[in-house]
Amino acid sequence: MELEAAMEHLKSLSRGAKQQREIEARKGGVLIISLLFFATLYATAWFFIFRSWSKHKRCRAASSSISFAHALVGASLAMADMVSSPWTLDAPNTAFQNRIMEWSMAYFIVDLFHYFLAVPEDHLFIAHHFATLTYMISCRYYTLHGAKSVMSLIAAGEATTPLQAIWMLARLAKDEFPVAERVYTALSPTFTLLFTIVRGMLGPFLLGKLASFYLWGCADTVIPRWLAWFWVFEVSFAVVGSMIWVFRLWRGLFKLYSQRSGFWKRD
């Protein structure tokens, strides 16, 4: 009887410890701080840094500013996580991974408000941000497992974003500042090529890896099958969106060089 009582007491302690870990895992301290950071950065860009620009350009520039900050930190940390721990797609989320997801969630929340208020017609970006948010929120606060998949997507998806933000700012300013036009023209082919490689090639590769794991129920013990399938659907949607952006970038690049070719011929 004493042995049974002792075993029951150990089980009770184990259940209590597990519940406490789950409570701790669901706390979102980094999320609140990150929300304040991105909101402040957006407001600073809008009211001070780009205050002389038109309303449309200020919106785009403020969004690019927070996008640059998010990607620079998020992609770097996600890459560090990728190389420091095994590729296990159903492993429990680590505290480090949770903080990265909270950082990214804060950015997408603030930027989603930007699109709702300033660019509501950009349905592709709104859908992308919403899909990304639901993926991260369900992984961070519901399953508490599978964050390695999020890390791989952040590392790949945000790898080109700092360059994209600089390219976008140069594009917005090129009509008023000659140096911005030179930066835009110089970066366009490099950015388009890198974006094509990362989003157009690495993205589908990651989708295949995630689909082959989640669709066949390899994570059923910790992630409900319906949610795992939904994750794969969301990544598939993001890949399709990336292909659309790749097409638009190449179309814009050809247009840019077509315009410049007339100038070159006159020379």
N, C-alpha and C positions, 0 to 999 in steps of 0.2 A: 504493500500500500504506500509506503514511504517513497519507494522508487517511482511508482506511478504518479504520485503527487509531485515529485521532483521533476519528472518528465513534462507533466502538464504545466508546471510553473515555467520551465524553460521554453515551452511552446508559446506560452502567454507572453513572455518577455520578447521572444522572437517576433511575434505578431505586433507587439507594441513598438518594437524598434523599426519594423518595416513600415508601419503607419507613420511613425515620426519622420522616417526618411522621405516618404511620399509627401508629407506636409512640407518639409523643408524644400523638396524638389520643386514644389509648385509655387514657392515664393518668387516674387518678381521684382526685387530691388533694382536690378540693373535696368529693367524695362522702364521704370519711372524716371530714373536719372537720364536714360537715353532719350526718352520722349522730350524731356525738358531741353536737352542738348540740341536735338534736331529742330525743335520748334524755335529755339533761340537763334540758331544758325540761320534758319530760313528767314526769320524776321530781320536779322542783321543784314542779310543779303538784300532783302526787299527794301528796307527803310534807309540803309546807309550805303552799302557797297555799290549797288546798281540803281540808286535813287534817280539818276538823270536819264535812265533808259525809259522807253515806252512801257506801258503796262504789260503788254504781251511779252516783251523781251525780259522784263524784270521777273515775271513768273517763271519763265524758262530758265533764267540764270539762277534764281533762288533754288529751284529744283535741282539744277546741275550741281550747285554748291553742296547741298546735303547728300546728293548721290556720290559725289567725289569723296566726302568724308566717310560715308558708310562703307564704300567699296575698299578704300585704302586700309581701313582697320579690319573690316569683316573678312575680306578675301585673305588678308595676311594671316589672321588668326585661324581661319578655316583651313588654310593650307598647312599651317603649323600642326593643327590637330590631325590632318590627313597623314602626315609623315611620322607622327609620334605615337599612333595607336593602330591596331589592326583594322582591316576592312571587314567589320562585322556589322551587318545591316540590321540586326535585331538585338544589339547589345544595349544595356541600360544607358541612358544619357548620363554623361559626366557633368559635374558642376561647370567645368570649362565650356563644354558644348552648350549648356543651358544659357550661359552668359552671352555667348556668341549669338544664339538664336534671339535672345531678348534685345540685343543691340540691333539686329536686323529687323525684328518685328517693329521696333520703335521707328526706324527709318521708313518702312513701308506704310505704317499708319499715318505718319506726318505727310509723306508724299502722296498718299491716297487722298487725304484731305485737300492737298494742292490740286490734284486732278479733278476732284468733285467740284471745287470752287472756281478754279481758273481755266481748266481745259476739259469740261465735261463731255465734249464730243470725241475725245480720244478713248474710245471704248476698248481698244486693244491693250493699252497700258493699264487701264482700270481693271480689266479682267485679269491681266497678268499679276498685278499687285494683290488683288483679292485672292487669287489661287495660291500665290506664294504665302500670304498671311495664314490662310486656313491650314496649309500644310504645316507650317511652323508651329502654330498655336496647338494643333492636335498632337503634334509630336512632343512639344514642350510640356503641355499641361494635362494631356489626356493619357497617351500611351506611356510616356516617360521612357520610351525605347525608340530606337531607330534614328537617332540624331546623326549618325555617321552618314546617312543618305543626305541629310540637310547640309552637312559640312561639305560634301562633294559638290552639291549643287551651288552653294555659295562660292566655293573656291573657283569653280568653273564659270558660273554665271556672272560673277563680279570681277573677274580677272581683267577684263578689258574696260571696265567702267571708268576708272580714273582717266584713262586716255580719252574715252568717250566724252567725259565731262569737259575736259579741256577743248576737245574738238567742237563740242556744242557751243561753249562760250565764245570760241573764236568765230564760229559761224554766225552767232548772234551779233557780234561786234564788227564783222568784216566790212560792212558798208560804211562805217564811220571811222575805223582805224586801219590804216594800211598794214600795220604790223599784224593785226588780227587776220587780215585776208591772207597774208603770207603764211601764217601759222595754219590756218584752215586748209589752204591749198597743199601745204607740205604734209600735213597729218592725214588728209583724206585717204590716199591710197594705202598707207600703213594701217590706219585704223580699220578700214574696210576689209583688208586682207586678214588681219588678226581676228576681227569679229567673225569673219566667215569660218576661220579655222576652229575657234573656240566654240561658238554657238552653232555653227553649221555642221561641224564634224564631231567635236568632243561631246556636244550636247546629245546627239542621237546615240553615241556610244554609251554614255552614262544611262540614258533611258533604257537601253537594252540590258544593261547590268541590273538595274533596279527592277525592271519588269520580270527578268528571269528568276529573280529571288522572291519578289512579293506576290506575283500572280499565281505562283504554284504553292502558296501557303507555307513557305519556309519560315515565316514569322508569326504563324497563327497562335502560338502560345503567349505572345506578348502584344501583338497588334491584330485587331479584328480583321478578318479577310476583306470585309466590305470597305474598311478604311484604307487598307493596303492597296486595294484596287483603285480607290479614289485618288490616292497619292500618285499612282502610275498614270491615271488619267490627267491629273494636273500637270505632271511633268511632260506628258505628251502634248498637252495644250501649249505649254511654254516652248517646247521645241518647234511646234508649228508657228507660233508667234515669232520665234527667232528666225525661222526661214523667211517669213514675210519681211522682217527687218533687214535680213541679208539682201533680199531682192531689192528693197528700197534703197539700200546703201549703194549697191552696184549701179542701179539706175541713176542715182544722183551723181555717182562718180563719172559715169559715161557722159552725163549731161554737162558736168563741170569741164571735162576735157574736150567735149565737142565745142563748147563756147570758147575755150582757150585756143583751140586749133585754128579758128578763124584769125585770131590775133597773130599766131605763129606764122600763118601763111602770108599775112601782110608784111611780116618781117623779111 
